[in-house]
Amino acid sequence: MSRSNPDFTIQNEGSIFLLQPHSFAARAWVDKHIGQGNGYQPYWPTVLVEHRYVVDIVDGIQVDGLTVA
């Protein structure tokens, strides 16, 4: 995917981050690695992520060849 069309976007909302999948591959990634039942996820498939986990999640996304903006 090109830089203008990232697989995910991430938005800092202060105490949490919103991780939004934009591609089929991104949606499959969150289904496999995070899951809808993982904590409080009212905006699924957009994932609520605590700040302490966001770096590791973004690293995992990139290791798997997906892009984050």
Secondary structure, 3 states (H helix, E strand, C coil): CCCCCCCEEEEECCCEEEEEECCHHHHHHHHHHCCCCCCCCCCCCCEEEEHHHHHHHHHHHHHCCCCEC
